Amino acid sequence: MIPWINVNQSRILDGQTVVLNANETYLAPSSGYKHSDLSFKWVCPTSLADLCSGATNLTLTIPYEGFAAASGSFGQEYEFQIEVSLNKSDGEMERYYQSEYITWYDAAPTNFTLTAPMPVASTADNQEFKVTFSNYDDTELD
């Protein structure tokens, strides 16, 4: 059995939500076990334990607001782990683990539009072009 976590993004900005999903956990058909023999438990960092409390399904969703309410530290990497337990037919239980690392930032996503005074075309021979910003407010840049 191979536990596996998919994460939609690992760098989270204001207003974004991180989704961790373990639905691609692999169980070899030759093992004789089914996915119903598996149980899942999310393990959060101690300081963010409330974000995982009671989460026992394949998906853990954490909105930005939830992280901020838990008083997490921006710019710090946090480890989120899935514990996958295989309930064997002999009553024994095997546990497997997989981790993902997530960082939240106290910053808003950038939203801008590029417009050109004339159509911009690209050919197979000319696939690069330069964009020069001439009218932006750099006082908001850190």
Phi and psi in radians as a Rosetta constraint file:
Dihedral C 1 N 2 CA 2 C 2 CIRCULARHARMONIC -2.204 0.35
Dihedral N 2 CA 2 C 2 N 3 CIRCULARHARMONIC 1.920 0.35
Dihedral C 2 N 3 CA 3 C 3 CIRCULARHARMONIC -1.240 0.35
Dihedral N 3 CA 3 C 3 N 4 CIRCULARHARMONIC 2.560 0.35
Dihedral C 3 N 4 CA 4 C 4 CIRCULARHARMONIC -2.566 0.35
Dihedral N 4 CA 4 C 4 N 5 CIRCULARHARMONIC 2.322 0.35
Dihedral C 4 N 5 CA 5 C 5 CIRCULARHARMONIC -2.019 0.35
Dihedral N 5 CA 5 C 5 N 6 CIRCULARHARMONIC 2.259 0.35
Dihedral C 5 N 6 CA 6 C 6 CIRCULARHARMONIC -1.767 0.35
Dihedral N 6 CA 6 C 6 N 7 CIRCULARHARMONIC 2.415 0.35
Dihedral C 6 N 7 CA 7 C 7 CIRCULARHARMONIC -2.234 0.35
Dihedral N 7 CA 7 C 7 N 8 CIRCULARHARMONIC 2.343 0.35
Dihedral C 7 N 8 CA 8 C 8 CIRCULARHARMONIC -1.219 0.35
Dihedral N 8 CA 8 C 8 N 9 CIRCULARHARMONIC -0.510 0.35
Dihedral C 8 N 9 CA 9 C 9 CIRCULARHARMONIC -2.890 0.35
Dihedral N 9 CA 9 C 9 N 10 CIRCULARHARMONIC 2.641 0.35
Dihedral C 9 N 10 CA 10 C 10 CIRCULARHARMONIC -1.971 0.35
Dihedral N 10 CA 10 C 10 N 11 CIRCULARHARMONIC -0.096 0.35
Dihedral C 10 N 11 CA 11 C 11 CIRCULARHARMONIC -2.094 0.35
Dihedral N 11 CA 11 C 11 N 12 CIRCULARHARMONIC 1.920 0.35
Dihedral C 11 N 12 CA 12 C 12 CIRCULARHARMONIC -1.847 0.35
Dihedral N 12 CA 12 C 12 N 13 CIRCULARHARMONIC 2.239 0.35
Dihedral C 12 N 13 CA 13 C 13 CIRCULARHARMONIC -1.866 0.35
Dihedral N 13 CA 13 C 13 N 14 CIRCULARHARMONIC 2.933 0.35
Dihedral C 13 N 14 CA 14 C 14 CIRCULARHARMONIC -0.877 0.35
Dihedral N 14 CA 14 C 14 N 15 CIRCULARHARMONIC 2.260 0.35
Dihedral C 14 N 15 CA 15 C 15 CIRCULARHARMONIC 1.535 0.35
Dihedral N 15 CA 15 C 15 N 16 CIRCULARHARMONIC -0.134 0.35
Dihedral C 15 N 16 CA 16 C 16 CIRCULARHARMONIC -1.620 0.35
Dihedral N 16 CA 16 C 16 N 17 CIRCULARHARMONIC 2.805 0.35
Dihedral C 16 N 17 CA 17 C 17 CIRCULARHARMONIC -2.191 0.35
Dihedral N 17 CA 17 C 17 N 18 CIRCULARHARMONIC 2.370 0.35
Dihedral C 17 N 18 CA 18 C 18 CIRCULARHARMONIC -1.702 0.35
Dihedral N 18 CA 18 C 18 N 19 CIRCULARHARMONIC 2.390 0.35
Dihedral C 18 N 19 CA 19 C 19 CIRCULARHARMONIC -2.174 0.35
Dihedral N 19 CA 19 C 19 N 20 CIRCULARHARMONIC 2.057 0.35
Dihedral C 19 N 20 CA 20 C 20 CIRCULARHARMONIC -1.806 0.35
Dihedral N 20 CA 20 C 20 N 21 CIRCULARHARMONIC 2.283 0.35
Dihedral C 20 N 21 CA 21 C 21 CIRCULARHARMONIC -2.352 0.35
Dihedral N 21 CA 21 C 21 N 22 CIRCULARHARMONIC 2.244 0.35
Dihedral C 21 N 22 CA 22 C 22 CIRCULARHARMONIC -1.880 0.35
Dihedral N 22 CA 22 C 22 N 23 CIRCULARHARMONIC 0.377 0.35
Dihedral C 22 N 23 CA 23 C 23 CIRCULARHARMONIC -1.256 0.35
Dihedral N 23 CA 23 C 23 N 24 CIRCULARHARMONIC -0.143 0.35
Dihedral C 23 N 24 CA 24 C 24 CIRCULARHARMONIC -1.733 0.35
Dihedral N 24 CA 24 C 24 N 25 CIRCULARHARMONIC 0.285 0.35
Dihedral C 24 N 25 CA 25 C 25 CIRCULARHARMONIC -0.995 0.35
Dihedral N 25 CA 25 C 25 N 26 CIRCULARHARMONIC 2.244 0.35
Dihedral C 25 N 26 CA 26 C 26 CIRCULARHARMONIC -1.702 0.35
Dihedral N 26 CA 26 C 26 N 27 CIRCULARHARMONIC 2.263 0.35
Dihedral C 26 N 27 CA 27 C 27 CIRCULARHARMONIC -2.179 0.35
Dihedral N 27 CA 27 C 27 N 28 CIRCULARHARMONIC 1.985 0.35
Dihedral C 27 N 28 CA 28 C 28 CIRCULARHARMONIC -1.058 0.35
Dihedral N 28 CA 28 C 28 N 29 CIRCULARHARMONIC 2.288 0.35
Dihedral C 28 N 29 CA 29 C 29 CIRCULARHARMONIC -0.995 0.35
Dihedral N 29 CA 29 C 29 N 30 CIRCULARHARMONIC -0.564 0.35
Dihedral C 29 N 30 CA 30 C 30 CIRCULARHARMONIC -1.243 0.35
Dihedral N 30 CA 30 C 30 N 31 CIRCULARHARMONIC -0.191 0.35
Dihedral C 30 N 31 CA 31 C 31 CIRCULARHARMONIC -1.256 0.35
Dihedral N 31 CA 31 C 31 N 32 CIRCULARHARMONIC -0.388 0.35
Dihedral C 31 N 32 CA 32 C 32 CIRCULARHARMONIC 1.479 0.35
Dihedral N 32 CA 32 C 32 N 33 CIRCULARHARMONIC -0.011 0.35
Dihedral C 32 N 33 CA 33 C 33 CIRCULARHARMONIC -1.778 0.35
Dihedral N 33 CA 33 C 33 N 34 CIRCULARHARMONIC 2.760 0.35
Dihedral C 33 N 34 CA 34 C 34 CIRCULARHARMONIC -2.010 0.35
Dihedral N 34 CA 34 C 34 N 35 CIRCULARHARMONIC 2.882 0.35
Dihedral C 34 N 35 CA 35 C 35 CIRCULARHARMONIC -1.081 0.35
Dihedral N 35 CA 35 C 35 N 36 CIRCULARHARMONIC -0.426 0.35
Dihedral C 35 N 36 CA 36 C 36 CIRCULARHARMONIC -1.208 0.35
Dihedral N 36 CA 36 C 36 N 37 CIRCULARHARMONIC -0.227 0.35
Dihedral C 36 N 37 CA 37 C 37 CIRCULARHARMONIC -1.481 0.35
Dihedral N 37 CA 37 C 37 N 38 CIRCULARHARMONIC -0.019 0.35
Dihedral C 37 N 38 CA 38 C 38 CIRCULARHARMONIC -1.807 0.35
Dihedral N 38 CA 38 C 38 N 39 CIRCULARHARMONIC 2.553 0.35
Dihedral C 38 N 39 CA 39 C 39 CIRCULARHARMONIC -2.259 0.35
Dihedral N 39 CA 39 C 39 N 40 CIRCULARHARMONIC 2.637 0.35
Dihedral C 39 N 40 CA 40 C 40 CIRCULARHARMONIC -2.182 0.35
Dihedral N 40 CA 40 C 40 N 41 CIRCULARHARMONIC 2.443 0.35
Dihedral C 40 N 41 CA 41 C 41 CIRCULARHARMONIC -2.457 0.35
Dihedral N 41 CA 41 C 41 N 42 CIRCULARHARMONIC 2.231 0.35
Dihedral C 41 N 42 CA 42 C 42 CIRCULARHARMONIC -1.510 0.35
Dihedral N 42 CA 42 C 42 N 43 CIRCULARHARMONIC 2.397 0.35
Dihedral C 42 N 43 CA 43 C 43 CIRCULARHARMONIC -2.087 0.35
Dihedral N 43 CA 43 C 43 N 44 CIRCULARHARMONIC 2.044 0.35
Dihedral C 43 N 44 CA 44 C 44 CIRCULARHARMONIC -1.734 0.35
Dihedral N 44 CA 44 C 44 N 45 CIRCULARHARMONIC 2.800 0.35
Dihedral C 44 N 45 CA 45 C 45 CIRCULARHARMONIC -1.000 0.35
Dihedral N 45 CA 45 C 45 N 46 CIRCULARHARMONIC 2.604 0.35
Dihedral C 45 N 46 CA 46 C 46 CIRCULARHARMONIC -0.911 0.35
Dihedral N 46 CA 46 C 46 N 47 CIRCULARHARMONIC -0.765 0.35
Dihedral C 46 N 47 CA 47 C 47 CIRCULARHARMONIC -1.214 0.35
Dihedral N 47 CA 47 C 47 N 48 CIRCULARHARMONIC -0.267 0.35
Dihedral C 47 N 48 CA 48 C 48 CIRCULARHARMONIC -2.090 0.35
Dihedral N 48 CA 48 C 48 N 49 CIRCULARHARMONIC 0.400 0.35
Dihedral C 48 N 49 CA 49 C 49 CIRCULARHARMONIC -0.973 0.35
Dihedral N 49 CA 49 C 49 N 50 CIRCULARHARMONIC -0.588 0.35
Dihedral C 49 N 50 CA 50 C 50 CIRCULARHARMONIC -1.094 0.35
Dihedral N 50 CA 50 C 50 N 51 CIRCULARHARMONIC -0.432 0.35
Dihedral C 50 N 51 CA 51 C 51 CIRCULARHARMONIC -1.197 0.35
Dihedral N 51 CA 51 C 51 N 52 CIRCULARHARMONIC -0.402 0.35
Dihedral C 51 N 52 CA 52 C 52 CIRCULARHARMONIC -1.859 0.35
Dihedral N 52 CA 52 C 52 N 53 CIRCULARHARMONIC -0.102 0.35
Dihedral C 52 N 53 CA 53 C 53 CIRCULARHARMONIC -1.003 0.35
Dihedral N 53 CA 53 C 53 N 54 CIRCULARHARMONIC 2.152 0.35
Dihedral C 53 N 54 CA 54 C 54 CIRCULARHARMONIC 1.405 0.35
Dihedral N 54 CA 54 C 54 N 55 CIRCULARHARMONIC -0.061 0.35
Dihedral C 54 N 55 CA 55 C 55 CIRCULARHARMONIC -1.350 0.35
Dihedral N 55 CA 55 C 55 N 56 CIRCULARHARMONIC 1.916 0.35
Dihedral C 55 N 56 CA 56 C 56 CIRCULARHARMONIC -2.195 0.35
Dihedral N 56 CA 56 C 56 N 57 CIRCULARHARMONIC 0.120 0.35
Dihedral C 56 N 57 CA 57 C 57 CIRCULARHARMONIC -1.718 0.35
Dihedral N 57 CA 57 C 57 N 58 CIRCULARHARMONIC -3.012 0.35
Dihedral C 57 N 58 CA 58 C 58 CIRCULARHARMONIC -1.300 0.35
Dihedral N 58 CA 58 C 58 N 59 CIRCULARHARMONIC -0.333 0.35
Dihedral C 58 N 59 CA 59 C 59 CIRCULARHARMONIC -2.114 0.35
Dihedral N 59 CA 59 C 59 N 60 CIRCULARHARMONIC 2.344 0.35
Dihedral C 59 N 60 CA 60 C 60 CIRCULARHARMONIC -2.089 0.35
Dihedral N 60 CA 60 C 60 N 61 CIRCULARHARMONIC 2.104 0.35
Dihedral C 60 N 61 CA 61 C 61 CIRCULARHARMONIC -1.988 0.35
Dihedral N 61 CA 61 C 61 N 62 CIRCULARHARMONIC 2.222 0.35
Dihedral C 61 N 62 CA 62 C 62 CIRCULARHARMONIC -2.234 0.35
Dihedral N 62 CA 62 C 62 N 63 CIRCULARHARMONIC 1.859 0.35
Dihedral C 62 N 63 CA 63 C 63 CIRCULARHARMONIC -1.284 0.35
Dihedral N 63 CA 63 C 63 N 64 CIRCULARHARMONIC 2.688 0.35
Dihedral C 63 N 64 CA 64 C 64 CIRCULARHARMONIC -0.917 0.35
Dihedral N 64 CA 64 C 64 N 65 CIRCULARHARMONIC -0.719 0.35
Dihedral C 64 N 65 CA 65 C 65 CIRCULARHARMONIC -1.091 0.35
Dihedral N 65 CA 65 C 65 N 66 CIRCULARHARMONIC -0.613 0.35
Dihedral C 65 N 66 CA 66 C 66 CIRCULARHARMONIC -1.144 0.35
Dihedral N 66 CA 66 C 66 N 67 CIRCULARHARMONIC -0.719 0.35
Dihedral C 66 N 67 CA 67 C 67 CIRCULARHARMONIC -1.129 0.35
Dihedral N 67 CA 67 C 67 N 68 CIRCULARHARMONIC -0.795 0.35
Dihedral C 67 N 68 CA 68 C 68 CIRCULARHARMONIC -1.092 0.35
Dihedral N 68 CA 68 C 68 N 69 CIRCULARHARMONIC -0.713 0.35
Dihedral C 68 N 69 CA 69 C 69 CIRCULARHARMONIC -1.160 0.35
Dihedral N 69 CA 69 C 69 N 70 CIRCULARHARMONIC -0.479 0.35
Dihedral C 69 N 70 CA 70 C 70 CIRCULARHARMONIC -1.439 0.35
Dihedral N 70 CA 70 C 70 N 71 CIRCULARHARMONIC 0.064 0.35
Dihedral C 70 N 71 CA 71 C 71 CIRCULARHARMONIC 1.037 0.35
Dihedral N 71 CA 71 C 71 N 72 CIRCULARHARMONIC 0.714 0.35
Dihedral C 71 N 72 CA 72 C 72 CIRCULARHARMONIC -1.224 0.35
Dihedral N 72 CA 72 C 72 N 73 CIRCULARHARMONIC 2.787 0.35
Dihedral C 72 N 73 CA 73 C 73 CIRCULARHARMONIC -1.646 0.35
Dihedral N 73 CA 73 C 73 N 74 CIRCULARHARMONIC 2.145 0.35
Dihedral C 73 N 74 CA 74 C 74 CIRCULARHARMONIC -1.199 0.35
Dihedral N 74 CA 74 C 74 N 75 CIRCULARHARMONIC 2.527 0.35
Dihedral C 74 N 75 CA 75 C 75 CIRCULARHARMONIC 1.427 0.35
Dihedral N 75 CA 75 C 75 N 76 CIRCULARHARMONIC -0.039 0.35
Dihedral C 75 N 76 CA 76 C 76 CIRCULARHARMONIC -1.733 0.35
Dihedral N 76 CA 76 C 76 N 77 CIRCULARHARMONIC 2.399 0.35
Dihedral C 76 N 77 CA 77 C 77 CIRCULARHARMONIC -1.437 0.35
Dihedral N 77 CA 77 C 77 N 78 CIRCULARHARMONIC 2.319 0.35
Dihedral C 77 N 78 CA 78 C 78 CIRCULARHARMONIC -2.067 0.35
Dihedral N 78 CA 78 C 78 N 79 CIRCULARHARMONIC 2.433 0.35
Dihedral C 78 N 79 CA 79 C 79 CIRCULARHARMONIC -1.660 0.35
Dihedral N 79 CA 79 C 79 N 80 CIRCULARHARMONIC 2.209 0.35
Dihedral C 79 N 80 CA 80 C 80 CIRCULARHARMONIC -2.002 0.35
Dihedral N 80 CA 80 C 80 N 81 CIRCULARHARMONIC 2.355 0.35
Dihedral C 80 N 81 CA 81 C 81 CIRCULARHARMONIC -2.248 0.35
Dihedral N 81 CA 81 C 81 N 82 CIRCULARHARMONIC 2.538 0.35
Dihedral C 81 N 82 CA 82 C 82 CIRCULARHARMONIC -1.905 0.35
Dihedral N 82 CA 82 C 82 N 83 CIRCULARHARMONIC 2.310 0.35
Dihedral C 82 N 83 CA 83 C 83 CIRCULARHARMONIC -1.834 0.35
Dihedral N 83 CA 83 C 83 N 84 CIRCULARHARMONIC 2.084 0.35
Dihedral C 83 N 84 CA 84 C 84 CIRCULARHARMONIC -1.907 0.35
Dihedral N 84 CA 84 C 84 N 85 CIRCULARHARMONIC 2.124 0.35
Dihedral C 84 N 85 CA 85 C 85 CIRCULARHARMONIC -1.869 0.35
Dihedral N 85 CA 85 C 85 N 86 CIRCULARHARMONIC 2.302 0.35
Dihedral C 85 N 86 CA 86 C 86 CIRCULARHARMONIC -1.806 0.35
Dihedral N 86 CA 86 C 86 N 87 CIRCULARHARMONIC 1.991 0.35
Dihedral C 86 N 87 CA 87 C 87 CIRCULARHARMONIC -1.488 0.35
Dihedral N 87 CA 87 C 87 N 88 CIRCULARHARMONIC 1.775 0.35
Dihedral C 87 N 88 CA 88 C 88 CIRCULARHARMONIC -1.376 0.35
Dihedral N 88 CA 88 C 88 N 89 CIRCULARHARMONIC 2.740 0.35
Dihedral C 88 N 89 CA 89 C 89 CIRCULARHARMONIC -1.132 0.35
Dihedral N 89 CA 89 C 89 N 90 CIRCULARHARMONIC -0.396 0.35
Dihedral C 89 N 90 CA 90 C 90 CIRCULARHARMONIC -1.512 0.35
Dihedral N 90 CA 90 C 90 N 91 CIRCULARHARMONIC 0.131 0.35
Dihedral C 90 N 91 CA 91 C 91 CIRCULARHARMONIC 1.573 0.35
Dihedral N 91 CA 91 C 91 N 92 CIRCULARHARMONIC -0.199 0.35
Dihedral C 91 N 92 CA 92 C 92 CIRCULARHARMONIC -1.319 0.35
Dihedral N 92 CA 92 C 92 N 93 CIRCULARHARMONIC 2.741 0.35
Dihedral C 92 N 93 CA 93 C 93 CIRCULARHARMONIC -2.224 0.35
Dihedral N 93 CA 93 C 93 N 94 CIRCULARHARMONIC 2.246 0.35
Dihedral C 93 N 94 CA 94 C 94 CIRCULARHARMONIC -1.850 0.35
Dihedral N 94 CA 94 C 94 N 95 CIRCULARHARMONIC 2.427 0.35
Dihedral C 94 N 95 CA 95 C 95 CIRCULARHARMONIC -2.045 0.35
Dihedral N 95 CA 95 C 95 N 96 CIRCULARHARMONIC 2.444 0.35
Dihedral C 95 N 96 CA 96 C 96 CIRCULARHARMONIC -2.278 0.35
Dihedral N 96 CA 96 C 96 N 97 CIRCULARHARMONIC 2.649 0.35
Dihedral C 96 N 97 CA 97 C 97 CIRCULARHARMONIC -2.312 0.35
Dihedral N 97 CA 97 C 97 N 98 CIRCULARHARMONIC 2.591 0.35
Dihedral C 97 N 98 CA 98 C 98 CIRCULARHARMONIC -2.533 0.35
Dihedral N 98 CA 98 C 98 N 99 CIRCULARHARMONIC 2.464 0.35
Dihedral C 98 N 99 CA 99 C 99 CIRCULARHARMONIC -2.144 0.35
Dihedral N 99 CA 99 C 99 N 100 CIRCULARHARMONIC 2.691 0.35
Dihedral C 99 N 100 CA 100 C 100 CIRCULARHARMONIC -2.328 0.35
Dihedral N 100 CA 100 C 100 N 101 CIRCULARHARMONIC 2.659 0.35
Dihedral C 100 N 101 CA 101 C 101 CIRCULARHARMONIC -2.035 0.35
Dihedral N 101 CA 101 C 101 N 102 CIRCULARHARMONIC 2.257 0.35
Dihedral C 101 N 102 CA 102 C 102 CIRCULARHARMONIC -2.188 0.35
Dihedral N 102 CA 102 C 102 N 103 CIRCULARHARMONIC 2.457 0.35
Dihedral C 102 N 103 CA 103 C 103 CIRCULARHARMONIC -2.235 0.35
Dihedral N 103 CA 103 C 103 N 104 CIRCULARHARMONIC 2.282 0.35
Dihedral C 103 N 104 CA 104 C 104 CIRCULARHARMONIC -1.778 0.35
Dihedral N 104 CA 104 C 104 N 105 CIRCULARHARMONIC 2.529 0.35
Dihedral C 104 N 105 CA 105 C 105 CIRCULARHARMONIC -2.170 0.35
Dihedral N 105 CA 105 C 105 N 106 CIRCULARHARMONIC 2.493 0.35
Dihedral C 105 N 106 CA 106 C 106 CIRCULARHARMONIC -1.482 0.35
Dihedral N 106 CA 106 C 106 N 107 CIRCULARHARMONIC 1.196 0.35
Dihedral C 106 N 107 CA 107 C 107 CIRCULARHARMONIC -2.648 0.35
Dihedral N 107 CA 107 C 107 N 108 CIRCULARHARMONIC 2.619 0.35
Dihedral C 107 N 108 CA 108 C 108 CIRCULARHARMONIC -1.611 0.35
Dihedral N 108 CA 108 C 108 N 109 CIRCULARHARMONIC 2.591 0.35
Dihedral C 108 N 109 CA 109 C 109 CIRCULARHARMONIC -1.106 0.35
Dihedral N 109 CA 109 C 109 N 110 CIRCULARHARMONIC 2.545 0.35
Dihedral C 109 N 110 CA 110 C 110 CIRCULARHARMONIC -1.330 0.35
Dihedral N 110 CA 110 C 110 N 111 CIRCULARHARMONIC 2.368 0.35
Dihedral C 110 N 111 CA 111 C 111 CIRCULARHARMONIC -2.331 0.35
Dihedral N 111 CA 111 C 111 N 112 CIRCULARHARMONIC 1.940 0.35
Dihedral C 111 N 112 CA 112 C 112 CIRCULARHARMONIC -2.563 0.35
Dihedral N 112 CA 112 C 112 N 113 CIRCULARHARMONIC 2.844 0.35
Dihedral C 112 N 113 CA 113 C 113 CIRCULARHARMONIC -2.187 0.35
Dihedral N 113 CA 113 C 113 N 114 CIRCULARHARMONIC 2.377 0.35
Dihedral C 113 N 114 CA 114 C 114 CIRCULARHARMONIC -1.753 0.35
Dihedral N 114 CA 114 C 114 N 115 CIRCULARHARMONIC 2.267 0.35
Dihedral C 114 N 115 CA 115 C 115 CIRCULARHARMONIC -2.241 0.35
Dihedral N 115 CA 115 C 115 N 116 CIRCULARHARMONIC 2.568 0.35
Dihedral C 115 N 116 CA 116 C 116 CIRCULARHARMONIC -2.078 0.35
Dihedral N 116 CA 116 C 116 N 117 CIRCULARHARMONIC 2.561 0.35
Dihedral C 116 N 117 CA 117 C 117 CIRCULARHARMONIC -1.178 0.35
Dihedral N 117 CA 117 C 117 N 118 CIRCULARHARMONIC -0.322 0.35
Dihedral C 117 N 118 CA 118 C 118 CIRCULARHARMONIC -2.496 0.35
Dihedral N 118 CA 118 C 118 N 119 CIRCULARHARMONIC 2.798 0.35
Dihedral C 118 N 119 CA 119 C 119 CIRCULARHARMONIC -1.015 0.35
Dihedral N 119 CA 119 C 119 N 120 CIRCULARHARMONIC 2.486 0.35
Dihedral C 119 N 120 CA 120 C 120 CIRCULARHARMONIC -1.872 0.35
Dihedral N 120 CA 120 C 120 N 121 CIRCULARHARMONIC 2.220 0.35
Dihedral C 120 N 121 CA 121 C 121 CIRCULARHARMONIC -2.079 0.35
Dihedral N 121 CA 121 C 121 N 122 CIRCULARHARMONIC 2.643 0.35
Dihedral C 121 N 122 CA 122 C 122 CIRCULARHARMONIC -2.326 0.35
Dihedral N 122 CA 122 C 122 N 123 CIRCULARHARMONIC 2.396 0.35
Dihedral C 122 N 123 CA 123 C 123 CIRCULARHARMONIC -2.049 0.35
Dihedral N 123 CA 123 C 123 N 124 CIRCULARHARMONIC 3.031 0.35
Dihedral C 123 N 124 CA 124 C 124 CIRCULARHARMONIC -1.063 0.35
Dihedral N 124 CA 124 C 124 N 125 CIRCULARHARMONIC -0.534 0.35
Dihedral C 124 N 125 CA 125 C 125 CIRCULARHARMONIC -1.445 0.35
Dihedral N 125 CA 125 C 125 N 126 CIRCULARHARMONIC -0.360 0.35
Dihedral C 125 N 126 CA 126 C 126 CIRCULARHARMONIC -2.325 0.35
Dihedral N 126 CA 126 C 126 N 127 CIRCULARHARMONIC 1.451 0.35
Dihedral C 126 N 127 CA 127 C 127 CIRCULARHARMONIC -1.756 0.35
Dihedral N 127 CA 127 C 127 N 128 CIRCULARHARMONIC 0.061 0.35
Dihedral C 127 N 128 CA 128 C 128 CIRCULARHARMONIC -2.057 0.35
Dihedral N 128 CA 128 C 128 N 129 CIRCULARHARMONIC 2.499 0.35
Dihedral C 128 N 129 CA 129 C 129 CIRCULARHARMONIC -2.550 0.35
Dihedral N 129 CA 129 C 129 N 130 CIRCULARHARMONIC 2.777 0.35
Dihedral C 129 N 130 CA 130 C 130 CIRCULARHARMONIC -1.817 0.35
Dihedral N 130 CA 130 C 130 N 131 CIRCULARHARMONIC 2.403 0.35
Dihedral C 130 N 131 CA 131 C 131 CIRCULARHARMONIC -1.966 0.35
Dihedral N 131 CA 131 C 131 N 132 CIRCULARHARMONIC 2.184 0.35
Dihedral C 131 N 132 CA 132 C 132 CIRCULARHARMONIC -2.017 0.35
Dihedral N 132 CA 132 C 132 N 133 CIRCULARHARMONIC 2.163 0.35
Dihedral C 132 N 133 CA 133 C 133 CIRCULARHARMONIC -1.542 0.35
Dihedral N 133 CA 133 C 133 N 134 CIRCULARHARMONIC 2.113 0.35
Dihedral C 133 N 134 CA 134 C 134 CIRCULARHARMONIC -1.996 0.35
Dihedral N 134 CA 134 C 134 N 135 CIRCULARHARMONIC -0.214 0.35
Dihedral C 134 N 135 CA 135 C 135 CIRCULARHARMONIC -2.424 0.35
Dihedral N 135 CA 135 C 135 N 136 CIRCULARHARMONIC 1.152 0.35
Dihedral C 135 N 136 CA 136 C 136 CIRCULARHARMONIC -2.180 0.35
Dihedral N 136 CA 136 C 136 N 137 CIRCULARHARMONIC 2.740 0.35
Dihedral C 136 N 137 CA 137 C 137 CIRCULARHARMONIC -1.660 0.35
Dihedral N 137 CA 137 C 137 N 138 CIRCULARHARMONIC 1.764 0.35
Dihedral C 137 N 138 CA 138 C 138 CIRCULARHARMONIC -1.448 0.35
Dihedral N 138 CA 138 C 138 N 139 CIRCULARHARMONIC 0.041 0.35
Dihedral C 138 N 139 CA 139 C 139 CIRCULARHARMONIC -1.273 0.35
Dihedral N 139 CA 139 C 139 N 140 CIRCULARHARMONIC -0.297 0.35
Dihedral C 139 N 140 CA 140 C 140 CIRCULARHARMONIC -1.607 0.35
Dihedral N 140 CA 140 C 140 N 141 CIRCULARHARMONIC -0.041 0.35
Dihedral C 140 N 141 CA 141 C 141 CIRCULARHARMONIC -1.521 0.35
Dihedral N 141 CA 141 C 141 N 142 CIRCULARHARMONIC 2.421 0.35
